[in-house]
Amino acid sequence: MKKHIVLVGLPGAGKSTVGKIVAERLQTGYVDIDSILIRKEGKPIALIFAEKGEPAFRDMERQEVETALGHEPAVIVPGGGWAAQPGQFDAARSHGYFVYLKARAEVAAGRAEPSGTRPVLMGDDPVARMRELYQTRDPYYAKADATVLTEAKSAENVAAEVIKLAQMSAGW
């Protein structure tokens, strides 16, 4: 039976870019949780964070992931913090095949910084903040079914690895 492909990892690890490629190549749906929340709330993630706080944001995010998992198998890309919330993997494990897109904090920060839309990276030193996120979140991300290293690889090559794993283990 086909499972959703859920990509997890730090902001800047390549989840959105790789997710779109995987969905296109597998001719399936692509669900970007941040984009859904931006559309529903009518404001950027940073503003949702500022106005409602992180706990409210994480609850909204959790609900959208649960909704996505209830539909036809697709590629789902939650925000970088979703998987680091206790119990998220356990609650979704039966519906999804989880792939950790792993990048060092310095690499992820360099990729994430240009957008300026990531509230967890706001501040004077995004690389230091990303190192903190890596330390905190890596043990959660490591619970994924598979890990794909994203450094020094094109998004197309990372997507090909994700697809190969999904074909072997998630019914694709």
N, C-alpha and C positions, 0 to 999 in steps of 0.2 A: 504494500500500500504506500502511495506517495505521501511524503511529509513535506511541510513547509521547509524552505531553506531560510534560516534566520542567521543573519550576519551580525556578530558582536565584535566590539573592540573600541579602542580609544577614539575620541574625535580626531579626524585626520588619518585614521588607519586605512581608509579607502572603502568603507562600507557602502556608501551611496554610489560611488563610481562603479565599483565592482558589482554591486547588486543590480544596477541597470543593465550591465553587460550580460550577467548570468540570466536575468529574466528574458532579455531579448534572444539570447542563444537557445534558451529552453522553450521559447514561445509561451511564456506564462506571465502572470501578473507580477507587478512590482509594487510593494507597499512601503512607502517612506513615512514612518510614524511622525517625524518632526513636521513634514509637509502637511500632513493631515491636521495636526494641532495648530499650525500657523493658519491654515485655511479656516478651521472652525472658530478659532479665537480672533481672527482678523488682525493679528499682530505677530511680530517676530518672537522667537523663543526667548531671547534675552528679556523682552518686555513681559512676557508671561511669567518668567522667573521672578522678575522685579515686583510685579503687581500681586501675584498669587503665592509666591514662595515656592521653594523646591519641593516640599512635601505634596502640595496640591498639583504641581506639574507632574511629579512622578506618578501620582494616582491617575491623572488623565492619560499619561503615557501607558501605564499598565492596562487601563481599560481599552485603549485603542489596539494594543498588541493582542489582548484577549479577543477582541472583535475580529481582527485580521486572522487569527488562528482558527476562528470558527467558519471561515470561508474556504473556497477551493484552494488547494495547495498553490503557493506563490512564493516569491522571494520577499522576505520581510526584513526591513532595516529599521530597528529601533534606535533611539539616540544612544550615545556611548554610556550613559549612566543606567539605562534600563536593566542590563544584566547584572549590575553591581548592587541591585536591591535584593536583600535577602528573600529567598523563596521564589524568585522569578523563574529560574531555570526549572526548578522542581514542578512548578505549576504548569509550565508549557512543554515539558519534556516529551509527553506522549504525542504532541501534535507537530513538533518541529525537529529538524535536524540542525544543530547549532554549529556554526563554523566561526572560530575566533580568528579574525584578521589581525595578526600581531605585528606591531611596529614598535621600535624603541621610542621612548618619550620624545627625544629630540627630533626624530623624523616626523612623528605625528604632529608635534607642535609646529614644525615648519610647514606642513601641509595645511593645518587647520587655521593658522594665524591669519592668512589673507582675508578670510571671510568676515571676521569680526562679529560673527553672530552666535558664538558659542559662550554662553554665560559662565560656564565653569572655567573658562580661560581668561576672563576679563581681569585686568590688573597689570601691574608693572612688569612681571616676569612670567610670560606664558610658558616658557620652557620649564621653569621650576614648578609651576602649577601642574604641568603635564606629568612631570616626574612624580609628584604627589598622587595624581590620579592613577598613574601606572602602578605605583606601590599598593594603593588601596584596591584597585579594580582587577589587577592581574589574577589574583586567586579566584575571583568569580569567573572571569573570562575563561580561565583554564578548565572550568567544568564543562566547556563545550565538547561536542562529539569529536571535533577535529580542529586542528590549528594550521593555518596557512601563514607563513611569513611573507610580509608584503614588501619589505625593503629590497631595493635594487631589482625590482620586477615591474614590468608594465602591468597596468590594470587588466589588460587582456590575458596576460599569463596567469595572474592571480585568479581571474574568473575561470580560466580553463582548469585550474587545480580544484576550485570549488565545485565546478560541474562534475569533474571526474569523481570526487568524493561523494557527491550527491547521487551519482549514478550507481556507485558501489554500495552505498549505505542507506539511501533515503527513497529508493524506488523510482528515481528519475531515469 
